[in-house]
């Protein structure tokens, strides 16, 4: 057991993490440092653009703009109102319904909870450089999805003023947050949110992707990642100093996920096993990190395995025609699938793992064995895990 644990630690010197169904590349829910002012994010001071935004925006509930478009340029100013917050729009109110703990907010905080400063103001929070993962030969077989939740009370006329946008740019893996070194790719808006009020009692859940060209461009590479990656930022700009007495924009539950080879079993059946992860941000150390399984045959025997290759899926010819989407390098201990079709295998990330190294491909093989059903072999969807900053 000790030898296998050492081998696992050696393999994980390449690695990186949500609940059943997706593998998390990046997650922020606490918004507290270190390593940075807002957990994985840092403030970025921006100069308000002195004219109204005239581009497209999303209808409420439609979170992705496709095709994407470039944002307005910006330059340094003197401050930003982004901060870690625990109260939604008034002192003692607590978090928005369904949120727990702290979140990121663009407003003055207590006692006013507004972004009216008498002048135009703007600012962003930017992530660190999140490492890309290698795509399979068919881009459609690797799914990159960005999700987040928000509350928004801003100028009600239109998003032309008080523009709230979600942006991405390519960046090297591990690049510090809140910085834009010269000569790099420009930020591109994935989403410009509508002016429709979203009160504390009803936060909106946004999901962008799969198949969004900017997300795929930043977080997928055709070959070995070699330092490739991207950044996410949430940017707010009032454009002017009028009608800024509202509560502003609050964001939480940011999550970037990936999944591949879905479905891995081409023949429709009663079970479609899905891989996922839990335990929060995939950083070293993270003793809570685990691989999860859902949609599997109850009482089956589930074996997770780790691999390195991005080869074409290999069918298992008998008896199921399901596919190995990862080339196995190490099988972990078997886990019995619960009556609800779920399983979890702890995969604690030890300290000292190298960030931004080559990611590992992970997948489950699930066996059904008599007397719990006829013998069969299923495989789950797969994903990649990659260590980021700790």
Secondary structure, 3 states (H helix, E strand, C coil): CHHHHHHHHHHHHHCCCCCCCCEEEEEECCCCCCCECEECEEEEECCCCCCCCCCCCCCCCCCCCCCCEECCCCCCCCCCCEEEECCCCCCCCCCCCCCCCCEEEECCCCCCCCCCCCCCCEEEEEECCEECEECCCCHHHEEEEEEEEEEEECCCCCCCCCEEEEEEEECCCCCCCCCCCCCCCCCEEEEECCCCCECCCCCEEEEECCCCHHHHHHHEECCCCCCCEEEEEEEEECCCCCCCCCCEEEEEEEEEEEEECCCCECCCCCCCCEEEEECCCCCCCECCCEEEEECCCCCCEEEEEEECCCCCCEECCCCCCEEECCCEEEECCCEECCCCCCEEEECCECCCCCCCCCCEEEEEEEEECCCCCCCEEEECCEEEECCCCC
